[in-house]
Amino acid sequence: MSDEIYVYDGSFNGFLCCVFECVYSGGRPPIDIVVEEPLTFYEAREIVTDSGKAERVLLSIPKKISEDALRLVETVFLSCLRQKELCILNFLLRGYSEGGRLLSMLGDPDVAPLLKAERHLLREAHLLKGFVRFADHGGALTATITPKNFVLPFIANHFALRLDDDDFMIFDKTHKAALLPQRKTRLEIISVEGMDFPPISEDEARYQALWKRFYDTVAIEARTNPRCRMTHMPKRYWENMVEMQGATGT
């Protein structure tokens, strides 16, 4: 391991270029890979994104390790795993030397964190397919989510199939990104710093009030179990769910 810190642009291609520097340029692995140059005594080295280098690394993963390894790397890169870049780099360096059998070593310290991060992301994406709440803003269905992982690519098709006749948008407040349908034929994820929605209509306000009243009415007070509810509906999602506005938990 070198005494350098790699600084890249935060893109997947940029990360692949960091891998290129370690593998194809004969460099030693860095002590960390970050998006913004940190305040540190270690030397910071900027890695410029090069599409040719990125493509070379991308093609090498399924060839030298496996297709499953590539899917794992692409998924974990979108996760909230701490120091995910360094974890993925260590996994790839092991994989290049040991091949696809590395993925069968479920308890290996270079494999287990990635598998755990993948499960965490996919579970969050699964939960949000049920927790996303749309509202009518200016004739379009809009929703705000605050996930830990970057889940928009994993929930996009789910909502596109169900809202194929409607204009809709999902704003990821955590990652400053929005999912938008384009001309009813494809989906696009764009970067946005913030989102100011127009006021909801009177009809939308009535529907929200009716939904919240229904949710409160069907609840059985004698069977109220806040801890169980938070197990199935984590509290961090409540802020974006109409029926949970004003709810308390312990």
C-alpha positions, 0 to 999 in steps of 0.5 A, a space after each residue: 500500500 502506498 502513502 497516497 490518497 486518490 481523489 476522483 470525480 465521484 463517477 463510476 468511470 472515475 473509480 474504474 480509472 482509480 483501479 486502472 492506476 493500481 492494476 495497469 500502471 503498476 502503482 501501489 494501492 492507495 490508503 483511501 479513495 475520496 471525492 474531495 481532497 481531504 485535509 491530511 499529511 498524506 499526498 493527494 493524487 488526482 485521478 482524471 477520468 478517462 473513458 478508454 481506461 474505464 472501459 478497459 477495466 470494465 471489460 476485465 472484471 467479467 473476463 478475469 473474475 465473473 459476471 456476478 463480480 461485475 454486478 456486485 461491484 456496480 451495485 456496491 458502488 451505489 451503496 452507502 458502504 463506508 469507504 466503498 471505493 477502497 473496499 471494492 478496489 481490494 475485492 477486485 485486486 483479490 479477484 484478479 489474482 484468484 478469479 471467480 472462486 473469490 465470490 464463494 468465500 462468503 466470510 472473507 474480509 474482502 468479500 463479506 462487506 460487499 455482500 452485506 452492502 448489496 443486501 442493504 441496498 436491495 432491501 432498501 430498494 424493496 422497501 421503498 417500492 411500498 413506501 414511496 408516496 406520490 402527490 399531485 403537484 401541478 398535474 404531475 405525480 411527485 414524490 420525495 425520498 431520503 434513502 441511505 443508498 442510491 436506489 433510484 436505478 433499482 426502483 425506476 422500472 417498478 414505478 415506470 410500469 405502474 405509472 406508464 400513463 402518468 407524468 411522474 418524478 421521484 426526487 432523491 433528497 439525499 443524493 440530489 438526484 431525480 428520476 424522470 420519464 422521457 417521452 414515455 420511452 425511457 427513464 433518466 436520472 438527473 442531478 438536481 441541487 434541490 426541488 421546489 414543488 408547486 402547492 398541492 391542489 385542493 383535491 390532493 389535499 382532500 385525498 391525503 386527509 382521507 388516506 390519513 383518516 383511513 389509516 388511523 381508523 383501521 388501526 386497532 388501538 389494543 394491538 398498537 405495537 410501535 416497536 413492531 411497526 418500526 421493524 416493518 416500517 423504519 422510522 427514517 422513512 416516515 417523513 415522506 409518508 403522508 399517513 405517518 405525519 405527526 406519528 410518534 414512536 419509541 
